[in-house]
Amino acid sequence: MDRTPSVSALDLVGNTPLLHLRNLGRETPGVELYAKAEWFNPGGSVKDRAALSMVLEAERTGELAPGKTLLDATSGNTGIAYAWIGAARGFPVKICLPQNASRERQRILRAHGVDLVLTSPMEQTDGAIREARRLYAEDPDRYYYCDQYSNANNWKAHYHGTAAEIWEQTAGRITHWVAGLGTSGTFMGTTRRLREFNSRIRCISFQPDFAFPGIEGLKHMGTAIVPPIYDPQLADEDRAVSDDQALEMVRRLAREEGLLVGPSSGAAMACTLSVARELKEGVVVTLFPDSGRNYLSERFWDEL
Ligand SMILES: Cc1ncc(COP(=O)(O)O)c(C=O)c1O
């Protein structure tokens, strides 16, 4: 009898560990700090959750049918998620990506056979979004335009997954939830469900403090194309984090916690500490979207 368990990479999305940040937490006695370690997802980032949810739903409804190419714009991590999920499920993927996305990212995408369209680095993800819209308008029958910025199955991945995991992993003790805004899927979905579990949980979003952030994956909502799934009313509070604060925390997480994380995780840590410093007690939970390994060729490592 064959007893080999049948596990595919798709089964490994979600259920990420919740790390207790004991060392950085020493600064805020009485307040426990935790982070979801999203680089444990098979594609290495939180975006595996949203991509899998959007793809499975599009397959179920028939929008992503044989013969169609999945098309979207991304700053990188969602593209990687589409790339490996597309390879695993057997559909082609076309990604519009700002040209300044790291070399490692571009190589991973090409390794999975993605058709890459590089867009102006000056326009950040907005340029990639415009190009994806243009390609879709040109040939709508050819593509399933996944549109992670407007797709409700993006935030629903966090509603059904991330939030339920956090509630269980903290045994319902969470008092504060902190997350950055990119498409806003992570914050929107997790916040909606956590509020259903306990309406007293304080939910704090954050974004970069200016229009051209060096924090990959995050958007400055005041100047960017605002994602249709983003509802600014949902947060109890919205804070700003600077590039410098984010990179300082990337350094501290590497040296004091042993965690090599990306810039948006550093930003999440900076915002989490700013929240924790205002409290006498509490259980503050954030999410670290990806690993620092994706950014090793970037200049900021020399400056850290
Ligand atoms: C590195 C990184 N951090 C944060 C985010 C933001 O997550 P969300 O799109 O769910 O708001 C992203 C999204 O692409 C990301 O790639």
The ligand as an ORCA input file, in Angstrom:
! r2SCAN-3c Opt
* xyz 0 1
  C       6.952     43.110      0.267
  C       5.507     43.469      0.397
  N       5.091     44.061      1.511
  C       3.809     44.434      1.682
  C       2.862     44.240      0.719
  C       1.448     44.732      0.936
  O       0.477     43.731      1.044
  P      -1.002     44.021      0.505
  O      -0.929     44.059     -0.980
  O      -1.811     42.842      0.996
  O      -1.466     45.314      1.068
  C       3.262     43.645     -0.468
  C       2.304     43.485     -1.549
  O       2.644     43.339     -2.703
  C       4.605     43.242     -0.636
  O       5.034     42.685     -1.778
*
